[in-house]
Amino acid sequence: MEQSIEISHLLEDVLDIYCLDKISNKKPYKASLEHFEAKLSARELSDSDIKEVCGLAAMHPDPWVRSTCLKKLIAAAPENSDVLEVVSFLTHDFDDIVFFPAIRACGDLVLSNSVSDLALLSDFSEVAADRPNKPVGIGHAAVFDSVSKILETSDPEILKAKMHELFPDGRDKISSFKKEPTVLPLNILHSHDNMIYIPPGTVEIGKFPSSIRNRLLKWDERGEERIVETKGFWIDKFPTSCAEYDKFAFSEAAKTHKHCHSGEAKNHLHIRNTLLDERFKPGDPVTGISWFDSFSFARSMGKRLPLEEEWQRAAEGDEKYEFPWGNEFRADKVHGIHKLSKTIPSSAKDWRRELLKLLNEKTNDLVVPVKEELNVSPFGVVGMAGNQWEWTSTNRSSLGHLNPSCCSNKSYVDLIYDYRSFSVLKGGTWTSIPEMMSTKFRGNDFIYDRHFEIGMRCVCDCPPPNDFN
């Protein structure tokens, strides 16, 4: 009992993350977290300690505390059955600062029982292919690396057989559901400074860009080509920055969940998980936020997230460009994997290798500031390719408005099988290859996850500029 009380006492040293009333000063919180980490690292854990730290790693609302506890458990008791169970469990954590260490530990500790958990995150047999259907993002690369260590192979056919063994009826259990209605923003007055009006027009969704010749992906878009009409709307000229988002995250509205979606998990922490990562500066695009975070931020501004077709219209213009600047990829116009690795990967294998380097190295600045005008769309919208993925309000399966109220209070497995839980992503990010940075490309992700690759920008439905005169 004394041991348990002492662990709890150590945790009391960690300040409430909301103590950072001034965003520029993170030192008090970081110091308290480092103090907790040092005390925990120096402690020889008893069996009762291990159980308590496992509970903290699995359930504490602060992702930095969860990550610290997980690392201690891996270092101190890598063969303990409770620790092995929590490592597998945390591969499904929503914050990448937690699930990346858990995924890596599965491979390092050769946790054979974790393969089914990892398979829920990514079809590793698909990632192993020379030309996978699905994007090989940094998370996919991490899963593939760990599975290869556990199964002692990276052979696509062997991995395919393993996936079939785990999911004999197929991995995708597509839910049938009605198209969800749109959720309108609150009636909050806002400025149109640094916003651009996009006139009505049409968008060709699902069309493969002809300029991508040596593509690494198969481009399975889960939907036929179609032409969609868009009404006029305003869109932010720049992606949302860390500074803009942080102002919201530490506001009373965020603490009280005034603008949140009804499907959001209870006691959700809106602070981005890149807050303590010095590579992400105030003027950089916000990342490390979930779809729910971006929804709440947009609502707090009296705005909303764009639909996929609205985002694409703003990016490609009337010219229907395949990239914001034209129909040919230009490496100097966009911040992607080629800028960080100094080369454009020539194969999926090379790409995975570069992604793992970026995951394991902490020295590089990963993104460029939002106002660095590397690429500008025909309408004048900045940064619509590369740097950060952007959440949309389009569901990846129904292709209608995403409204996940029905997904609340479900288990992770139920959620990840329910396609109402996935949003379309647009624009590509700093880990992306050229084809993923096309205006046409459709990424997607689990709306509860918070990745350092995904950010946002807002739109609104206000009248065109002339109507204000």
C-alpha positions as CSV (number, residue, x, y, z in Angstrom):
1,M,0.0,0.0,0.0
2,E,2.8,2.4,0.8
3,Q,4.4,1.8,-2.6
4,S,1.1,2.6,-4.3
5,I,0.7,5.9,-2.3
6,E,4.2,6.9,-3.2
7,I,3.6,6.4,-7.0
8,S,0.5,8.6,-6.6
9,H,2.5,11.2,-4.8
10,L,5.0,11.3,-7.6
11,L,2.2,11.9,-10.1
12,E,1.0,14.9,-8.0
13,D,4.2,16.6,-9.0
14,V,2.9,16.9,-12.6
15,L,1.3,20.2,-13.1
16,D,-2.1,20.5,-14.8
17,I,-1.3,21.2,-18.4
18,Y,-3.8,24.1,-18.2
19,C,-1.4,25.9,-15.9
20,L,0.2,27.3,-19.1
21,D,-1.9,30.4,-19.2
22,K,0.8,32.0,-21.4
23,I,1.5,29.6,-24.2
24,S,5.0,30.9,-24.8
25,N,6.1,29.6,-21.4
26,K,6.0,25.8,-21.3
27,K,8.9,25.5,-18.8
28,P,6.8,24.9,-15.6
29,Y,4.9,22.0,-17.0
30,K,7.9,20.5,-18.8
31,A,9.9,20.8,-15.5
32,S,7.2,19.0,-13.6
33,L,6.9,16.3,-16.2
34,E,10.7,15.8,-16.2
35,H,10.7,15.6,-12.4
36,F,8.1,12.9,-12.5
37,E,9.9,11.0,-15.2
38,A,13.2,11.2,-13.2
39,K,11.6,10.0,-10.0
40,L,9.8,7.2,-11.8
41,S,12.9,6.2,-13.7
42,A,14.9,6.0,-10.5
43,R,12.4,3.8,-8.8
44,E,12.6,0.0,-8.7
45,L,9.0,-1.0,-9.4
46,S,7.3,-3.6,-7.1
47,D,4.5,-5.8,-8.5
48,S,1.9,-3.4,-7.1
49,D,3.8,-0.4,-8.6
50,I,3.7,-2.1,-12.0
51,K,-0.1,-2.6,-11.8
52,E,-0.6,1.1,-10.9
53,V,1.8,2.4,-13.5
54,C,0.0,0.2,-16.1
55,G,-3.3,1.8,-15.1
56,L,-1.8,5.3,-15.5
57,A,-0.3,4.4,-18.9
58,A,-3.6,3.1,-20.1
59,M,-6.1,5.6,-18.7
60,H,-4.5,8.9,-17.6
61,P,-6.0,11.8,-19.5
62,D,-2.7,13.5,-20.1
63,P,-0.9,11.9,-23.1
64,W,2.5,13.0,-21.8
65,V,1.9,11.1,-18.6
66,R,0.7,8.0,-20.5
67,S,3.8,8.1,-22.7
68,T,6.2,8.5,-19.7
69,C,4.6,5.6,-17.8
70,L,4.7,3.4,-20.9
71,K,8.4,4.0,-21.4
72,K,9.2,3.2,-17.8
73,L,7.2,0.0,-18.0
74,I,9.0,-1.1,-21.1
75,A,12.4,-0.4,-19.6
76,A,11.7,-1.8,-16.1
77,A,9.5,-4.9,-16.7
78,P,9.5,-5.9,-20.3
79,E,8.6,-9.5,-19.5
80,N,5.8,-8.7,-17.1
81,S,2.4,-10.0,-18.4
82,D,0.6,-6.9,-17.3
83,V,3.1,-4.7,-19.1
84,L,2.9,-6.7,-22.3
85,E,-0.8,-6.4,-22.2
86,V,-0.8,-2.7,-21.8
87,V,1.8,-2.3,-24.6
88,S,-0.5,-4.1,-27.0
89,F,-3.5,-2.0,-25.7
90,L,-1.6,1.3,-26.2
91,T,-1.0,0.6,-29.9
92,H,-4.6,1.8,-30.1
93,D,-4.0,5.0,-28.1
94,F,-5.3,8.1,-30.0
95,D,-2.1,10.1,-29.5
96,D,0.9,9.3,-31.6
97,I,3.3,10.3,-28.8
98,V,1.9,7.2,-27.0
99,F,1.1,4.7,-29.8
100,F,4.4,5.1,-31.6
101,P,6.5,3.9,-28.6
102,A,4.0,1.1,-28.1
103,I,4.2,0.0,-31.8
104,R,8.0,0.0,-31.6
105,A,8.0,-2.0,-28.4
106,C,5.8,-4.7,-30.0
107,G,8.6,-5.3,-32.5
108,D,11.5,-4.8,-30.1
109,L,10.0,-7.2,-27.5
110,V,8.8,-9.6,-30.3
111,L,5.2,-9.7,-28.9
112,S,3.6,-12.3,-31.1
113,N,0.2,-11.7,-29.5
114,S,0.3,-8.1,-30.6
115,V,0.2,-8.9,-34.3
116,S,-3.6,-8.9,-34.3
117,D,-3.6,-5.5,-32.7
118,L,-1.1,-4.2,-35.2
119,A,-3.2,-5.6,-38.0
120,L,-6.2,-3.5,-36.9
121,L,-4.0,-0.4,-37.5
122,S,-2.7,-1.4,-40.9
123,D,-2.9,-4.2,-43.4
124,F,0.8,-4.9,-43.3
125,S,0.6,-7.3,-46.2
126,E,-0.7,-4.4,-48.3
127,V,2.0,-2.0,-47.1
128,A,4.6,-4.6,-48.0
129,A,3.5,-4.6,-51.7
130,D,5.7,-2.8,-54.3
131,R,2.7,-0.7,-55.1
132,P,0.3,-0.6,-52.1
133,N,-3.3,0.6,-52.4
134,K,-3.2,2.5,-49.2
135,P,-0.8,5.4,-48.4
136,V,2.4,4.3,-46.7
137,G,2.4,7.0,-44.0
138,I,4.7,7.1,-41.0
139,G,2.3,5.0,-39.0
140,H,2.0,2.3,-41.6
141,A,5.8,2.1,-41.8
142,A,6.1,1.7,-38.1
143,V,3.5,-1.1,-38.0
144,F,5.2,-2.9,-40.9
145,D,8.6,-2.6,-39.2
146,S,7.4,-4.2,-36.0
147,V,5.4,-6.9,-37.7
148,S,8.4,-7.8,-39.8
149,K,10.5,-8.2,-36.6
150,I,7.8,-10.3,-34.9
151,L,7.2,-12.6,-37.9
152,E,10.8,-12.5,-39.0
153,T,9.8,-11.8,-42.6
154,S,8.9,-8.9,-44.9
155,D,7.7,-11.3,-47.7
156,P,4.4,-9.9,-49.0
157,E,3.0,-13.4,-49.7
158,I,3.7,-14.7,-46.2
159,L,2.3,-11.5,-44.7
160,K,-0.8,-11.8,-46.9
161,A,-1.3,-15.4,-45.6
162,K,-1.0,-14.1,-42.0
163,M,-3.6,-11.4,-42.7
164,H,-6.0,-14.0,-44.1
165,E,-5.4,-16.1,-41.0
166,L,-6.3,-13.1,-38.8
167,F,-9.3,-12.0,-40.9
168,P,-10.6,-15.0,-42.9
169,D,-13.7,-13.1,-44.0
170,G,-11.7,-9.9,-44.9
171,R,-10.4,-7.1,-42.9
172,D,-13.0,-4.5,-44.0
173,K,-16.3,-4.8,-42.4
174,I,-18.2,-2.1,-44.2
175,S,-21.1,-0.6,-42.2
176,S,-24.3,0.3,-43.9
177,F,-25.6,3.6,-42.8
178,K,-27.6,6.6,-44.0
179,K,-25.8,9.7,-45.2
180,E,-25.3,12.0,-42.2
181,P,-26.6,15.6,-42.2
182,T,-24.2,18.6,-42.1
183,V,-23.5,20.2,-38.7
184,L,-23.7,24.0,-39.0
185,P,-21.3,26.2,-37.1
186,L,-22.5,28.5,-34.3
187,N,-23.6,32.0,-35.4
188,I,-20.3,33.7,-34.3
189,L,-19.3,36.9,-36.1
190,H,-15.8,36.7,-37.6
191,S,-13.5,38.6,-39.8
192,H,-12.8,37.7,-43.4
193,D,-9.2,39.0,-43.1
194,N,-6.9,36.2,-44.4
195,M,-9.9,34.5,-46.0
196,I,-10.5,34.1,-49.7
197,Y,-13.9,33.8,-51.4
198,I,-14.3,30.8,-53.7
199,P,-17.1,31.2,-56.3
200,P,-19.5,28.4,-57.2
201,G,-18.0,25.8,-59.6
202,T,-17.6,22.1,-60.3
203,V,-15.1,19.5,-59.1
204,E,-14.1,16.1,-60.6
205,I,-13.7,13.8,-57.6
206,G,-11.8,10.6,-57.9
207,K,-10.0,11.4,-61.2
208,F,-6.4,10.1,-61.4
209,P,-3.9,12.9,-62.3
210,S,-2.4,12.2,-65.6
211,S,0.9,13.9,-64.7
212,I,1.8,11.2,-62.1
213,R,3.6,8.6,-64.3
214,N,5.8,6.6,-62.0
215,R,3.4,6.3,-59.1
216,L,4.1,4.2,-56.0
217,L,0.5,3.7,-55.0
218,K,-2.4,2.0,-56.8
219,W,-4.9,4.8,-56.1
220,D,-7.8,2.8,-54.9
221,E,-10.1,5.7,-54.0
222,R,-13.2,3.8,-52.8
223,G,-15.5,5.6,-55.2
224,E,-16.2,6.1,-58.8
225,E,-15.3,9.3,-60.6
226,R,-18.0,11.9,-60.4
227,I,-18.6,15.6,-60.9
228,V,-19.7,17.6,-57.9
229,E,-21.1,21.1,-57.8
230,T,-19.9,23.5,-55.0
231,K,-21.7,26.6,-53.8
232,G,-19.7,29.7,-53.0
233,F,-17.8,29.7,-49.7
234,W,-14.9,31.4,-47.9
235,I,-11.7,29.5,-47.0
236,D,-8.8,30.5,-44.8
237,K,-5.9,31.7,-46.9
238,F,-3.4,29.9,-44.7
239,P,-3.6,26.7,-42.7
240,T,-4.4,27.1,-39.0
241,S,-1.1,27.8,-37.1
242,C,0.0,26.4,-33.8
243,A,-0.4,29.9,-32.2
244,E,-4.0,30.2,-33.4
245,Y,-4.9,26.8,-32.3
246,D,-3.2,27.1,-28.9
247,K,-5.2,30.3,-28.2
248,F,-8.3,28.2,-28.5
249,A,-7.0,25.1,-26.7
250,F,-6.3,27.1,-23.5
251,S,-9.5,29.1,-23.7
252,E,-12.4,28.6,-21.3
253,A,-14.5,27.5,-24.2
254,A,-12.2,24.5,-24.9
255,K,-12.0,23.6,-21.2
256,T,-15.8,23.6,-20.9
257,H,-16.3,21.9,-24.4
258,K,-18.6,24.7,-25.4
259,H,-18.2,24.1,-29.2
260,C,-17.6,20.4,-29.2
261,H,-19.2,17.7,-31.2
262,S,-21.7,15.5,-29.3
263,G,-19.7,12.4,-30.4
264,E,-16.5,13.6,-28.8
265,A,-15.2,11.4,-25.9
266,K,-15.8,12.7,-22.4
267,N,-13.1,14.8,-20.8
268,H,-11.2,15.1,-24.1
269,L,-8.1,17.2,-23.8
270,H,-8.0,19.7,-26.7
271,I,-4.3,20.6,-26.3
272,R,-2.3,19.5,-29.4
273,N,0.1,16.7,-28.6
274,T,2.9,18.6,-30.4
275,L,2.9,21.3,-27.8
276,L,6.1,20.2,-26.1
277,D,7.8,19.3,-29.4
278,E,10.2,22.1,-30.2
279,R,10.1,21.2,-33.9
280,F,6.6,22.7,-34.1
281,K,6.8,26.5,-33.6
282,P,4.0,29.1,-33.2
283,G,4.0,30.0,-36.9
284,D,4.0,26.5,-38.1
285,P,0.8,24.6,-39.1
286,V,-0.9,23.0,-36.1
287,T,-0.7,19.2,-36.1
288,G,-1.2,16.6,-33.4
289,I,-5.0,17.3,-33.3
290,S,-7.9,15.0,-33.9
291,W,-10.9,15.6,-36.2
292,F,-12.9,16.5,-33.0
293,D,-10.2,19.1,-32.1
294,S,-10.4,20.7,-35.5
295,F,-14.2,20.6,-35.4
296,S,-14.3,22.4,-32.1
297,F,-11.7,25.0,-33.2
298,A,-13.6,25.8,-36.3
299,R,-16.9,26.2,-34.4
300,S,-15.3,28.5,-31.9
301,M,-14.4,30.8,-34.8
302,G,-17.9,30.7,-36.3
303,K,-16.6,28.5,-39.1
304,R,-16.6,24.9,-40.1
305,L,-14.3,22.3,-41.8
306,P,-14.5,22.1,-45.6
307,L,-16.0,19.3,-47.5
308,E,-13.6,17.3,-49.7
309,E,-15.0,19.0,-52.9
310,E,-14.8,22.5,-51.4
311,W,-11.1,21.9,-50.4
312,Q,-10.3,20.5,-53.9
313,R,-12.1,23.4,-55.6
314,A,-10.0,25.9,-53.6
315,A,-6.8,24.1,-54.4
316,E,-7.2,23.4,-58.1
317,G,-9.2,26.5,-59.3
318,D,-11.2,26.8,-62.5
319,E,-8.2,25.3,-64.3
320,K,-8.7,22.1,-62.4
321,Y,-4.9,21.8,-61.8
322,E,-3.5,18.6,-60.6
323,F,-1.3,20.6,-58.2
324,P,-2.1,24.1,-56.9
325,W,0.5,25.6,-59.2
326,G,-0.2,23.6,-62.4
327,N,-0.2,20.1,-63.9
328,E,3.4,19.1,-63.3
329,F,5.0,18.2,-60.0
330,R,7.6,20.7,-58.9
331,A,9.8,19.7,-56.0
332,D,10.7,23.4,-55.2
333,K,7.0,24.2,-54.8
334,V,6.1,21.9,-52.0
335,H,7.3,20.5,-48.6
336,G,7.2,16.7,-48.6
337,I,9.4,13.7,-47.9
338,H,11.8,14.8,-50.7
339,K,12.7,18.0,-48.8
340,L,13.6,16.0,-45.6
341,S,15.3,13.0,-47.2
342,K,16.9,15.1,-50.0
343,T,15.5,12.7,-52.7
344,I,12.2,11.5,-54.1
345,P,11.8,7.8,-53.1
346,S,11.8,5.5,-56.1
347,S,10.0,2.6,-54.4
348,A,7.7,2.0,-51.5
349,K,10.5,0.2,-49.7
350,D,12.8,3.3,-50.0
351,W,9.9,5.4,-48.8
352,R,9.3,3.3,-45.7
353,R,13.0,3.4,-44.9
354,E,13.0,7.2,-45.0
355,L,9.9,7.4,-42.9
356,L,11.4,5.3,-40.2
357,K,14.5,7.5,-40.1
358,L,12.2,10.5,-39.6
359,L,10.4,8.7,-36.8
360,N,13.5,7.8,-35.0
361,E,15.4,11.1,-35.4
362,K,14.3,14.1,-33.4
363,T,16.6,16.8,-34.9
364,N,14.8,18.0,-38.0
365,D,12.3,20.7,-38.3
366,L,9.5,18.8,-39.9
367,V,7.3,21.5,-41.3
368,V,7.7,25.0,-42.7
369,P,5.7,28.1,-41.5
370,V,2.1,28.5,-42.7
371,K,2.9,31.8,-44.4
372,E,5.8,30.5,-46.4
373,E,4.2,30.7,-49.8
374,L,5.8,27.7,-51.4
375,N,2.6,26.9,-53.3
376,V,-0.4,29.1,-54.0
377,S,-3.6,28.0,-55.7
378,P,-5.2,29.9,-58.6
379,F,-7.6,31.5,-56.1
380,G,-4.7,32.6,-53.9
381,V,-5.0,30.0,-51.2
382,V,-1.6,29.2,-49.7
383,G,-0.1,25.8,-48.7
384,M,-2.7,23.4,-50.2
385,A,0.0,20.8,-51.0
386,G,2.4,19.2,-48.6
387,N,3.5,20.3,-45.1
388,Q,0.4,19.0,-43.3
389,W,-2.7,16.9,-44.2
390,E,-5.9,18.8,-43.6
391,W,-9.0,17.3,-42.0
392,T,-12.3,17.6,-44.0
393,S,-15.9,17.1,-43.0
394,T,-16.4,14.4,-45.6
395,N,-16.8,10.8,-44.6
396,R,-14.4,8.5,-46.5
397,S,-17.1,5.9,-47.3
398,S,-20.4,7.6,-47.8
399,L,-18.7,10.7,-49.3
400,G,-21.2,12.8,-47.5
401,H,-21.0,14.9,-44.4
402,L,-19.2,13.3,-41.5
403,N,-21.3,13.4,-38.3
404,P,-20.0,10.7,-35.9
405,S,-22.5,11.1,-33.0
406,C,-23.4,7.4,-33.4
407,C,-19.8,6.4,-32.8
408,S,-19.5,7.6,-29.2
409,N,-19.2,5.2,-26.4
410,K,-18.0,2.3,-28.6
411,S,-14.9,0.2,-28.2
412,Y,-11.8,0.9,-30.3
413,V,-12.5,-2.3,-32.4
414,D,-16.1,-1.2,-33.1
415,L,-14.9,2.3,-34.0
416,I,-12.1,1.2,-36.4
417,Y,-14.6,-1.1,-38.2
418,D,-17.2,1.7,-38.5
419,Y,-16.4,3.8,-41.6
420,R,-18.4,6.7,-40.0
421,S,-15.2,7.0,-37.9
422,F,-13.0,8.0,-40.9
423,S,-12.5,11.4,-42.5
424,V,-11.1,12.3,-45.9
425,L,-7.8,14.0,-45.7
426,K,-6.5,16.4,-48.4
427,G,-3.2,18.0,-49.5
428,G,-0.5,15.6,-48.3
429,T,2.0,16.2,-45.6
430,W,5.8,16.4,-44.8
431,T,6.0,12.6,-45.1
432,S,4.2,12.4,-48.5
433,I,5.4,11.4,-51.9
434,P,4.5,13.6,-55.0
435,E,1.2,11.8,-55.9
436,M,-0.2,12.2,-52.4
437,M,0.3,16.0,-52.7
438,S,-2.0,16.2,-55.8
439,T,-5.2,18.2,-55.5
440,K,-7.0,15.0,-56.6
441,F,-5.6,12.6,-54.0
442,R,-7.8,11.4,-51.1
443,G,-6.2,10.3,-47.9
444,N,-8.2,9.3,-44.9
445,D,-7.7,8.7,-41.2
446,F,-9.4,7.7,-38.0
447,I,-11.1,10.8,-36.6
448,Y,-10.1,10.1,-33.0
449,D,-6.3,9.9,-33.8
450,R,-3.9,12.8,-33.2
451,H,-1.0,12.7,-35.6
452,F,1.9,15.1,-36.0
453,E,1.2,14.9,-39.8
454,I,-2.4,16.2,-39.7
455,G,-3.7,19.8,-39.4
456,M,-6.6,21.9,-40.7
457,R,-8.0,25.1,-42.1
458,C,-11.5,26.5,-41.9
459,V,-14.3,27.6,-44.3
460,C,-17.5,29.6,-43.8
461,D,-20.7,30.1,-45.7
462,C,-20.9,33.9,-45.6
463,P,-22.1,35.9,-48.6
464,P,-19.7,36.9,-51.3
465,P,-17.6,40.1,-50.9
466,N,-19.9,42.3,-52.9
467,D,-22.8,41.5,-50.7
468,F,-21.1,43.2,-47.8
469,N,-21.1,46.6,-49.5
